[in-house]
Amino acid sequence: MSAIISIKNLSKSYGSKKAVDGLNLEIQRGEFYGFLGPNGAGKTTTIRMITGILLGDEGEIAIDGGPIHDKKHVAKLLGVVPESRGFYEWMTAIEYLYFFADLYNVPKKNQERLVTALLSEVDLLKRKNSTIGTYSRGMKQRLGLARALINDPKVLILDEPTLGLDPQGQLMMQQLLKKLSAAGVTIFLSSHLLDEVSRLCSRIGILHQGHLIAEGTVEELKQKTNMKDLTEVFLHLTSE
Amino acid sequence: MFTHIWKKEIRGELYTWKSLLWLLISSLLFSVTCYLLLTNKELSLLDQTELLWLLGKVIIGVALLIVIVDASSIITIEFEKETAESLFISPVSLTDFILGKLLAVLTLWLAIFVVSIPYIIVASAGSNLAIPFLLYTMLLGTLGVLGFTLLVFAISLFFRSSKNTLTTSLIILLGLSIPAVFSTTLKNDVVSQIISRANPVDNIFSSLDNILVDYQTSLIQNWQFIVPLVAFCLLALIILLFAMRRFQKHGVIQSE
């Protein structure tokens, strides 16, 4: 396997506070990578630097071998469900996806089929003509996922996609992610739900105070720390 | 790419009750102005050309005010409603984003101009000034709107907050409009004349005066007003390019 996301010595400070400090990370093609860390560990900052909307102070990021400042290259490869959940509330779901399909240069002749398939995938087909302002939080998160998939990305980056969802919503999102992973999409998932990460991810990285303090499979992390489950591993590593 | 942003703005910002209300307010203001000019005892004693000049000032003044209010939020709303992140993750460049938004603001100006056409035609009846009045309102208004919009966009990229952008932009408009309104009394010395020549609002009003009151209707006869307006647009563009560079250096999201 070759790295599809490669991060070398990445740092970012906000004033005197180092949000990310010398981060080195490699995500392999087809991998389902869980990115864990307590609040303020630097997860969202890292994700924003990977997606190119926040500039790092130092270090390099390459997506499939190309630099992140090559916007077209990055936009073609990445699908992102960002932390900020802003939507054009006055648009209907179908208008919203058509708008992004246009931005991603999806050919007009394919747009109807693609948008319908995505809405069906995230179970929003029945509400496709409702304005987004009338959607529940869970529906918006699902629509966000559909938008992230509009360019058929090789890499899907998700920042807390199940945050605030009810158990049914979480389950639905997890099943979708499993399906995408099985289809060969590389997934980079930042989450606070350790059980979710434990069940879904093939490899996990734990970020603490801007440093990657541990990395490996759940079993490897348990062995390294002599802990019973991922929750214990996480608490043990981040309490220091 | 920018046409998609433009279409989105037309649908979401202009084709709404807010914009329709603005057009209705513009229409009401033009109606009240025309009514007062024709019926008020003192105002109706003015020469028709003076009436046209006053109407021209109201049309462009109202348009500048509405356009500045609209432009102050059209960019910043993407940051305040947290839609900027998804937008800039897509292949949209900052230039596409700015161009799309600029086209949307110019479309609003065009709509206001279209609303003003009947008033211009009726007020100009019998004066042979209807065509020059229309053409110069279009030209001077477009240059004014373009310059101010570029400036407001630069301020938007700097503050990323509609409240701060609107306040700053209105202060600038007010600061330029007050000397323009009192131009005759403030043009008595060299310094005031230089300031007046550099003031875009003053140049718009002076050019309208030149065309409608003094019948100097050719472009050559108005170059001394149009050139400073073009220079104002170029200066605003340079400031915007600087703001865009700064924005790209800082990133779409500034902090957590």
Interface residues (C-beta under 8 A of the other chain):
Chain A: Y14 A19 G40 T44 T45 R48 T51 G52 I53 L54 L55 K71 K72 A75 K76 L78 V80 P82 E83 S84 R85 G86 F87 Y88 E89 W90 M91 E95 F99 F100 D102 L103 Y104 N105 G144 R147
Chain B: M1 H4 K8 R11 G12 T16 E78 K81 E82 T83 A84 E85 S86 L87 F88 I89 S90 P91 V92 S93 K249 H250 G251 V252 I253 S255 E256
